[in-house]
Amino acid sequence: MNDAIDYSQLPLRDIHLPGAVGFWPPALGWWLVAACVLAGAALFAVHYYRSRHRRVALRAMKRVRVALEQGAEPVVCLQMASTVLRRFAMTSARSLPTVPGLIGEGWLEYLDSRWQRHEFAKGLGRQLLAAPYGRPNTIERSTALELATLCTAWLTAQPRASRA
């Protein structure tokens, strides 16, 4: 080394470190993660929106069952249950324009055709034809509870997303 040179007097700069890495723009991987999260949220929202009428009908049937268990008149509760089934059928079967006009055996056969069982046309479900139109105290509470359970089972068996 040369002792004649004073190195501290030279106009040299110290080692420069690079600046901090910014958070924007994110790397490609983060863009892909964000796209997957957005696509998943959109699919969930569509599924949730399409099955809203089913959730509403199940909540209404739960209210009917609770009313029956709390001592409400069975005929009134069966009127509500029949209304819930009809409203659900009309909102879920847009491709079947005859649902609003179905009465009697045709209505029961339609209900049975939607779940491949014969509980309505040949079983307890036949009560739906006359029970909602009966006089008070003509229906046993236990029969009304069983019919409400049958209607709830029918609603549960329906597809989660409507076919639009």
C-alpha positions in Angstrom: 0.0 0.0 0.0 1.1 3.5 -0.7 1.5 5.5 2.5 1.5 8.7 0.6 -2.2 8.5 -0.3 -4.7 9.4 2.3 -7.7 7.2 1.4 -10.1 9.0 3.7 -9.7 12.2 1.5 -10.7 10.5 -1.7 -14.2 11.4 -3.1 -15.5 7.8 -2.9 -19.0 6.8 -1.9 -20.0 4.1 0.5 -21.9 1.0 -0.7 -25.4 1.9 -1.7 -28.2 -0.5 -0.7 -31.3 -0.8 -3.0 -34.4 1.0 -1.9 -37.2 -0.8 -0.1 -39.4 -3.0 -2.3 -42.8 -1.4 -2.8 -46.1 -3.2 -2.4 -47.4 -2.1 -5.7 -47.6 -3.5 -8.3 -48.1 -7.0 -6.8 -46.4 -10.0 -8.3 -48.3 -12.2 -10.8 -49.0 -14.8 -8.1 -51.0 -12.3 -6.0 -53.0 -11.3 -9.1 -53.9 -15.0 -9.6 -54.9 -15.4 -6.0 -57.1 -12.3 -6.2 -58.7 -13.6 -9.4 -59.5 -16.9 -7.8 -61.0 -15.3 -4.7 -63.2 -13.0 -6.8 -64.3 -15.9 -9.0 -65.2 -17.9 -5.9 -67.1 -15.1 -4.3 -69.0 -14.5 -7.5 -70.0 -18.2 -7.8 -71.1 -18.2 -4.2 -73.2 -15.1 -4.7 -74.9 -16.6 -7.7 -75.6 -19.8 -5.9 -76.9 -17.9 -2.9 -79.1 -15.7 -5.0 -80.6 -18.5 -7.0 -81.6 -20.6 -3.9 -83.1 -17.7 -2.0 -86.7 -18.8 -2.6 -86.0 -22.2 -1.2 -84.6 -20.7 2.0 -87.6 -18.4 2.4 -90.0 -21.4 1.9 -88.1 -23.5 4.5 -88.3 -20.6 7.0 -92.0 -20.2 6.4 -92.6 -23.9 6.9 -90.6 -23.7 10.2 -92.9 -20.9 11.3 -95.9 -23.1 10.5 -94.5 -25.9 12.5 -93.7 -23.7 15.5 -97.2 -22.2 15.4 -98.7 -25.7 15.4 -96.5 -26.7 18.3 -97.5 -23.6 20.2 -101.2 -24.4 19.9 -102.3 -22.5 16.8 -105.4 -23.7 14.9 -104.3 -26.6 12.6 -106.6 -25.5 9.7 -105.0 -22.0 9.7 -101.5 -23.5 9.8 -102.3 -25.9 6.9 -103.6 -23.0 4.9 -100.2 -21.3 5.4 -98.4 -24.5 4.5 -100.4 -24.9 1.3 -99.7 -21.3 0.4 -96.0 -21.8 1.0 -95.9 -24.9 -1.3 -97.8 -23.1 -4.0 -95.6 -20.0 -3.9 -92.5 -22.2 -3.9 -93.7 -24.2 -6.9 -94.6 -21.1 -8.9 -91.2 -19.5 -8.2 -89.1 -22.6 -8.9 -91.0 -23.9 -12.0 -90.7 -21.0 -14.4 -90.7 -23.4 -17.3 -93.9 -25.0 -16.2 -96.6 -22.3 -16.7 -99.5 -24.6 -15.6 -98.4 -24.6 -11.9 -100.7 -21.7 -10.8 -103.7 -23.6 -12.3 -103.1 -27.0 -10.8 -105.8 -28.1 -8.4 -106.9 -31.4 -6.8 -105.2 -34.5 -8.0 -103.1 -32.7 -10.5 -101.5 -30.6 -7.8 -100.7 -33.7 -5.7 -99.3 -35.5 -8.7 -97.1 -32.5 -9.5 -95.8 -32.5 -5.9 -95.0 -36.2 -6.1 -93.3 -35.8 -9.5 -90.8 -33.4 -8.1 -89.4 -35.9 -5.6 -90.2 -39.4 -7.0 -92.3 -40.4 -4.1 -96.1 -40.9 -3.6 -96.6 -39.3 -0.2 -99.0 -36.6 -1.6 -101.2 -38.5 -4.1 -101.5 -41.7 -2.1 -100.5 -40.9 1.4 -100.8 -38.2 4.1 -100.4 -35.4 1.6 -104.0 -36.0 0.4 -105.0 -33.9 3.4 -103.8 -30.9 1.5 -106.8 -31.1 -0.7 -109.4 -30.4 2.0 -107.6 -29.5 5.2 -106.9 -25.9 4.3 -110.6 -25.3 3.5 -112.0 -27.1 6.6 -113.7 -25.6 9.6 -111.8 -25.0 12.8 -111.2 -28.0 15.0 -111.8 -30.5 12.2 -108.1 -31.5 11.9 -106.0 -33.2 14.6 -102.9 -31.3 15.6 -100.8 -34.5 15.2 -102.0 -34.9 11.6 -101.2 -31.3 10.9 -97.7 -31.6 12.4 -97.1 -34.7 10.3 -98.3 -32.9 7.2 -96.1 -29.9 8.0 -93.1 -32.3 8.3 -94.0 -33.9 5.0 -94.1 -30.4 3.3 -90.8 -29.5 4.9 -89.3 -32.8 3.6 -90.6 -32.0 0.1 -89.1 -28.5 0.2 -85.7 -30.0 1.4 -85.7 -32.5 -1.4 -86.0 -29.9 -4.1 -82.9 -28.8 -6.0 -80.9 -26.0 -4.3 -80.7 -23.8 -7.4 -83.7 -23.0 -9.5 -83.6 -23.7 -13.2 -84.1 -20.4 -14.9 
